[in-house]
Amino acid sequence: MEKELEFKEIINIIQNHRQNAYRKINEELVMMYYEIGQYLSKKLMLVNMEKVQFQKLQTKSKNNIQL
């Protein structure tokens, strides 16, 4: 009976640390996805800014040609 209790305690220790490991992994995954999202947002913002500037230059050059 005593050995069965010791074995159950060992199983509890393993399960507790396994759960802690899963939490840590999930935290890292969340941080990774957040960082990827930030990176992509910045890249999209830069692409959109370049697109707007290109369109402004196109409009300006068309206006200059028509004059």
Backbone hydrogen bonds, N-H to C=O, Kabsch-Sander energy under -0.5 kcal/mol:
donor,donor_aa,acceptor,acceptor_aa,energy
5,L,1,M,-1.8
6,E,2,E,-2.2
7,F,3,K,-2.4
8,K,4,E,-2.1
9,E,5,L,-2.1
10,I,6,E,-2.1
11,I,7,F,-2.3
12,N,8,K,-2.4
13,I,9,E,-2.4
14,I,10,I,-2.5
15,Q,11,I,-2.7
16,N,12,N,-2.7
17,H,13,I,-2.3
18,R,14,I,-2.2
19,Q,15,Q,-2.4
20,N,16,N,-2.2
21,A,17,H,-2.2
22,Y,18,R,-2.3
23,R,19,Q,-2.3
24,K,20,N,-2.4
25,I,21,A,-2.5
26,N,22,Y,-2.5
27,E,23,R,-2.6
28,E,24,K,-2.3
29,L,25,I,-2.4
30,V,26,N,-2.5
31,M,27,E,-2.3
32,M,28,E,-2.4
33,Y,29,L,-2.6
34,Y,30,V,-2.3
35,E,31,M,-2.5
36,I,32,M,-2.5
37,G,33,Y,-2.4
38,Q,34,Y,-2.4
39,Y,35,E,-2.4
40,L,36,I,-2.7
41,S,37,G,-2.5
42,K,38,Q,-2.4
43,K,39,Y,-2.3
44,L,40,L,-2.8
45,M,41,S,-2.4
46,L,42,K,-2.4
47,V,43,K,-2.4
48,N,44,L,-2.7
49,M,45,M,-2.5
50,E,46,L,-2.6
51,K,47,V,-2.3
52,V,48,N,-2.5
53,Q,49,M,-2.4
54,F,50,E,-2.4
55,Q,51,K,-2.4
56,K,52,V,-2.4
57,L,53,Q,-2.4
58,Q,54,F,-2.5
59,T,55,Q,-2.5
60,K,56,K,-2.7
61,S,57,L,-2.7
62,K,58,Q,-2.4
63,N,59,T,-2.4
64,N,60,K,-2.2
65,I,61,S,-2.0
66,Q,62,K,-1.9
67,L,63,N,-1.0
